[in-house]
């Protein structure tokens, strides 16, 4: 697993690394699990849209409107190519959170196919981010459905020993993360997908932590829906993606209503356009979609396999180094098997927020707290964690500074 990344050249493509942090320290950004930094190509793609093509898409017959429409439609095609799916199956949203809410709303609408009804079952896991938990909780409350879940184990995997009792004939929806945003663990979803489809349930994949970091092919996985956020994949904020099988999308009712998403309207009724338009009410996030396409092209130019392999090398160095620091406990996977480039840890007796503040003095940006995953944090028996998440612009020296700052945080509070 030898690195083929020229990290110095990659980092030079990201303007944010040109600045200094507190005390003149260089930026060691280890919070890409929350949001990624943006290369110049993304920043320029978004700004160039406003400079040269800004107009409402699919609405005008003048030149700027044509340019805008071509750019927006082209972005949809680029995202589809990235995932290996058809363009009409790509819906632009403002975030993965909105994507998942669109699904949860649709499955609670009696006019939608696969509508969830009283006594039906929705299956999740204890690994879920709130964005893939609360929408389904609310759907269960609205419809009278029963919420069930797979338990998380200490190594970050899911306990599938009771899969036949968790996924039963009453199951209609299974929604699982592709990679834990807290632990970096990649659950074994293949048997879950098979069990879901065996009883006629639909499988939803939260791919926020996987799509930006490794090759993900929805059709090969055999899933029904997928959601991810643009800002975690080098793209801008304000744009997300919902992918769904074409026939399933056409059977769903929209959540937002207005212009663009209609087929016809009278004063008393309306009919909806085909997907994806029926789910994109109003003037869409045009420049953001163009920026996202540029981000995905950057990832493709580097290679998702290369990125994933490099992140695992960084992760190994971090795991090995953290084990050498007394009073530090690593949570989740202890090896490189079935994991991504995310490492969560605690220092005995110290609050993660305090640890993060000391690390900031070294220019190290990490996430601290519950990571929008309260049920998992409670299962782990901690108040929160300090989380380092790696990406293609990190190198081994970043890991070394991480380890130095963790040691300094431990020592600082031990002396007080």
C-alpha positions in Angstrom: 0.0 0.0 0.0 2.5 2.5 -1.2 1.6 6.2 -1.6 1.3 7.6 -5.1 0.1 11.0 -4.1 2.2 14.1 -4.5 0.8 15.7 -1.4 2.9 18.8 -1.6 1.5 19.5 -5.1 -2.0 18.8 -4.0 -1.7 21.1 -1.0 -0.5 23.9 -3.2 -3.8 23.7 -5.0 -5.6 24.7 -1.8 -5.3 28.4 -1.0 -6.3 28.1 2.6 -3.0 26.4 3.4 -1.1 29.6 2.5 -2.1 31.3 5.8 -0.7 30.9 9.3 -2.6 29.9 12.4 -2.1 31.1 16.0 1.5 31.9 16.8 2.6 31.6 13.2 1.9 27.8 13.1 1.0 26.2 9.8 -2.5 24.9 9.4 -2.8 21.2 10.1 -6.4 20.6 9.0 -7.7 17.3 10.4 -11.4 18.0 10.3 -12.3 16.9 6.8 -14.9 14.6 8.2 -16.9 17.8 9.0 -16.1 19.7 5.8 -13.3 19.6 3.3 -11.1 22.4 2.1 -11.5 23.6 -1.5 -9.0 23.6 -4.4 -8.6 26.6 -6.6 -10.4 24.8 -9.4 -13.6 24.6 -7.3 -13.4 28.2 -6.2 -12.8 29.4 -9.7 -15.6 27.2 -11.2 -18.1 28.7 -8.8 -16.9 32.3 -9.2 -16.6 31.9 -13.0 -20.3 30.9 -13.2 -21.2 34.2 -11.6 -18.7 36.1 -13.8 -19.8 34.6 -17.1 -23.1 32.6 -16.9 -25.3 33.8 -14.1 -28.9 33.4 -15.0 -31.9 31.3 -13.9 -31.5 27.9 -15.6 -34.2 26.4 -17.8 -36.1 29.7 -17.9 -34.8 32.0 -20.6 -34.0 31.8 -24.3 -31.1 34.4 -24.1 -27.4 33.6 -24.2 -26.7 33.7 -20.4 -29.6 31.5 -19.7 -28.3 29.0 -22.2 -24.9 29.1 -20.7 -26.3 28.6 -17.2 -28.5 25.7 -18.2 -25.6 24.0 -20.0 -23.4 24.4 -17.0 -26.0 23.1 -14.6 -27.0 20.2 -16.7 -23.4 19.4 -17.3 -22.8 19.3 -13.6 -25.6 16.8 -13.2 -24.0 14.6 -15.9 -20.6 14.9 -14.2 -22.0 13.8 -10.8 -23.8 10.9 -12.6 -20.6 9.8 -14.3 -18.7 10.0 -10.9 -21.2 7.6 -9.4 -21.7 5.5 -12.5 -25.5 6.2 -12.8 -27.9 7.9 -15.1 -28.2 11.7 -15.1 -32.0 11.7 -14.5 -31.3 9.8 -11.2 -29.3 12.6 -9.7 -31.2 15.2 -7.6 -29.4 18.3 -6.4 -30.3 19.3 -2.9 -28.7 21.7 -0.4 -27.1 18.9 1.7 -27.2 15.2 2.5 -29.4 16.1 5.4 -32.0 17.6 3.0 -31.6 14.5 0.7 -32.5 12.1 3.6 -35.4 14.3 4.7 -36.8 14.2 1.2 -36.8 10.4 1.4 -38.3 10.3 4.8 -41.0 12.8 3.8 -41.8 10.9 0.6 -42.1 7.5 2.4 -44.6 9.1 4.8 -46.8 10.5 2.0 -49.8 8.2 1.3 -49.5 9.1 -2.4 -46.0 7.7 -2.7 -45.3 4.2 -3.6 -43.7 2.2 -0.7 -45.5 4.4 1.8 -44.8 3.5 5.4 -47.9 2.7 7.4 -48.8 1.9 11.0 -47.0 -1.3 12.2 -44.4 -1.2 9.4 -40.7 -1.2 10.5 -37.8 1.1 9.8 -34.3 -0.2 10.5 -31.3 1.9 11.4 -28.0 1.4 13.3 -26.4 2.9 16.4 -23.6 4.3 14.1 -25.9 6.9 12.5 -25.3 10.6 12.3 -28.3 12.6 13.4 -29.1 13.4 9.8 -29.8 9.7 9.1 -31.5 9.1 12.4 -33.9 11.9 13.2 -35.8 12.1 9.9 -36.6 8.4 10.3 -37.6 8.9 14.0 -40.0 11.5 12.8 -41.3 9.4 10.0 -42.0 6.6 12.6 -43.8 9.1 14.8 -46.0 10.4 12.0 -47.0 7.1 10.6 -47.1 4.8 13.6 -44.2 2.7 12.3 -41.8 0.9 14.5 -38.1 1.9 14.7 -35.5 -0.8 15.1 -31.7 -0.8 14.9 -28.5 -2.8 14.8 -26.3 -2.3 17.8 -22.8 -0.9 17.4 -19.9 -3.0 18.8 -16.7 -1.8 20.5 -14.7 -2.1 17.3 -17.2 0.0 15.4 -18.8 -2.8 13.5 -22.5 -3.7 13.7 -23.8 -6.7 15.6 -25.6 -8.7 12.8 -26.2 -11.8 14.9 -29.9 -11.0 15.1 -30.4 -9.8 11.6 -33.4 -12.0 11.0 -35.2 -10.6 13.9 -34.2 -7.0 13.2 -35.2 -7.1 9.5 -38.6 -8.9 9.3 -41.5 -9.1 6.8 -42.8 -5.8 8.3 -39.6 -3.9 7.3 -40.1 -1.2 4.7 -36.9 0.9 5.0 -33.4 0.2 6.0 -31.1 3.3 6.3 -27.4 2.7 7.2 -24.2 4.8 7.1 -21.5 3.6 4.8 -18.8 4.8 7.2 -19.1 6.0 10.7 -18.3 9.7 11.0 -17.2 9.1 14.6 -15.1 5.9 14.4 -14.2 5.6 10.7 -15.6 2.0 10.7 -17.1 0.7 7.6 -20.0 -1.6 8.5 -20.6 -4.8 6.6 -23.7 -3.7 4.6 -23.8 -6.5 2.1 -25.8 -9.0 4.3 -28.1 -6.1 5.4 -28.9 -5.1 1.8 -29.6 -8.8 1.0 -31.9 -9.2 4.0 -33.7 -5.9 3.2 -34.4 -6.8 -0.4 -35.4 -10.4 0.6 -38.4 -8.9 2.5 -39.1 -6.2 -0.1 -37.6 -3.3 1.9 -35.7 -0.4 0.4 -32.1 0.3 1.3 -30.8 3.9 1.8 -27.1 4.5 2.1 -25.7 7.6 3.9 -22.5 8.0 1.9 -21.3 11.3 3.3 -18.1 9.8 4.7 -17.4 7.4 1.9 -18.1 9.0 -1.5 -15.4 11.7 -1.0 -12.8 9.2 0.0 -13.1 5.9 -1.9 -14.8 4.5 -5.0 -18.5 4.1 -4.4 -20.7 2.5 -7.1 -24.4 2.4 -6.1 -25.3 -0.1 -8.8 -22.6 -2.5 -7.7 -23.6 -2.2 -4.1 -27.2 -3.0 -5.0 -28.7 -0.2 -3.0 -31.8 1.8 -3.8 -30.9 5.3 -2.6 -27.7 7.2 -1.7 -27.0 10.6 -0.2 -23.9 12.7 0.1 -22.9 16.3 0.7 -20.8 18.4 -1.7 -18.9 20.3 0.9 -17.2 17.1 2.2 -16.1 16.2 -1.4 -14.1 19.4 -2.1 -17.2 21.1 -3.3 -19.0 24.2 -2.0 -21.5 24.3 0.8 -25.1 24.5 -0.1 -25.2 21.6 -2.5 -25.9 17.9 -1.8 -26.9 14.9 -3.9 -29.7 12.4 -3.7 -29.4 9.4 -6.0 -32.2 6.9 -6.4 -33.2 4.3 -8.9 -35.3 5.9 -11.6 -38.5 3.8 -11.1 -38.4 4.5 -7.3 -38.0 8.3 -7.8 -40.9 8.4 -10.2 -43.0 6.7 -7.5 -42.2 9.3 -4.9 -44.0 12.5 -4.0 -42.0 15.7 -3.6 -41.4 17.6 -0.3 -41.0 21.2 -1.7 -43.4 22.8 -4.2 -43.1 25.8 -6.6 -41.6 26.6 -9.9 -39.6 24.2 -12.1 -41.0 21.0 -10.5 -44.5 21.1 -12.1 -45.9 19.5 -15.2 -49.1 21.6 -15.3 -51.0 23.9 -12.9 -54.6 25.1 -12.6 -56.0 27.2 -9.8 -57.1 24.0 -8.0 -54.6 21.4 -8.8 -51.1 20.6 -10.2 -49.1 17.6 -11.5 -45.4 17.1 -11.1 -42.6 16.8 -13.7 -40.6 13.7 -13.9 -37.5 13.2 -11.7 -35.2 14.8 -11.1 -37.1 18.1 -11.7 -40.0 17.2 -9.4 -37.6 17.3 -6.4 -35.9 20.6 -7.4 -38.4 23.3 -6.7 -37.3 26.9 -7.3 -34.2 28.3 -8.9 -31.6 25.6 -8.1 -28.2 26.0 -6.5 -26.5 26.4 -9.9 -23.1 27.8 -9.1 -22.8 25.3 -6.2 -23.6 22.4 -8.5 -20.9 23.6 -11.0 -18.4 23.9 -8.1 -19.3 20.4 -6.9 -18.7 18.9 -10.4 -15.2 20.6 -10.3 -14.5 19.1 -7.0 -15.4 15.6 -8.1 -13.3 16.0 -11.2 -10.4 16.9 -9.0 -10.9 13.8 -7.0 -11.1 11.7 -10.2 -7.8 13.2 -11.4 -6.1 12.1 -8.2 -7.9 8.7 -8.1 -10.3 7.6 -5.3 -8.3 4.4 -4.8 -5.1 6.4 -4.4 -6.8 8.7 -1.9 -8.2 5.9 0.2 -4.9 4.0 0.3 -3.1 7.2 1.3 -5.6 8.0 4.1 -5.1 4.5 5.5 -1.3 5.0 5.6 -1.9 8.3 7.5 -4.3 6.4 9.8 -1.8 3.7 10.6 0.8 6.2 11.6 -1.8 8.0 13.8 -3.0 4.7 15.4 0.6 3.6 16.1 1.6 6.9 17.5 -1.5 7.3 19.7 -0.9 3.9 21.2 2.5 5.1 22.5 0.9 8.0 24.4 -0.1 7.0 27.9 -3.6 7.8 29.1 -4.9 7.9 25.5 -7.6 5.5 24.4 -8.5 4.9 20.8 -12.1 4.2 20.1 -13.4 2.0 17.3 -11.3 -0.1 14.9 -7.8 -0.7 16.1 -6.6 -2.0 12.7 -6.9 -0.9 9.1 -9.5 -3.5 8.3 -13.0 -2.1 7.3 -12.2 1.5 8.1 -11.5 4.9 6.6 -9.3 7.7 7.6 -11.0 8.8 10.8 -9.5 8.3 14.3 -11.4 9.1 17.5 -9.8 9.1 20.9 -10.1 10.2 24.5 -7.5 11.2 27.1 -8.2 9.9 30.5 -9.8 12.5 32.7 -9.8 15.3 30.1 -12.8 16.8 28.3 -12.4 16.7 24.5 -13.0 20.4 24.2 -10.1 21.2 26.4 -7.9 18.8 24.4 -8.9 20.5 21.2 -8.1 23.9 22.5 -4.5 22.9 23.3 -4.2 21.2 19.9 -5.3 24.5 18.3 -2.2 26.2 19.7 -0.2 23.9 17.4 -2.3 24.8 14.3 -4.1 21.5 14.5 -7.8 21.6 13.6 -9.8 18.6 14.9 -13.4 18.0 15.8 -14.4 17.6 19.5 -17.6 16.6 21.1 -20.4 14.1 20.1 -20.1 14.6 16.4 -23.9 14.7 15.9 -24.1 11.1 16.9 -25.4 11.1 20.5 -26.6 7.5 20.5 -23.2 6.1 19.5 -21.4 8.3 22.0 -23.6 7.0 24.8 -23.0 3.4 23.6 -19.2 4.1 23.8 -19.7 5.4 27.4 -17.9 8.7 26.9 -19.0 12.4 26.9 -17.4 13.0 23.6 -14.2 12.3 21.6 -11.4 14.1 19.9 -11.6 13.2 16.2 -8.9 13.5 13.5 -10.1 12.9 10.0 -7.6 12.7 7.1 -7.8 13.7 3.4 -5.7 13.9 0.3 -4.0 17.1 1.3 -2.6 15.7 4.6 0.9 14.2 4.9 2.9 12.4 7.5 4.2 15.6 9.0 0.6 16.5 9.8 0.2 13.3 11.7 3.4 14.0 13.6 2.1 17.4 14.7 -1.1 15.8 15.7 0.8 13.4 18.0 2.9 16.2 19.4 -0.2 18.3 20.2 -2.0 15.3 21.8 1.0 14.7 24.1 1.2 18.5 24.9 -2.5 18.5 25.8 -2.1 15.6 28.1 1.0 17.1 29.8 -0.5 20.5 30.1 -3.5 19.4 32.1 -1.5 16.8 34.2 0.6 19.7 35.5 -2.3 21.8 36.6 
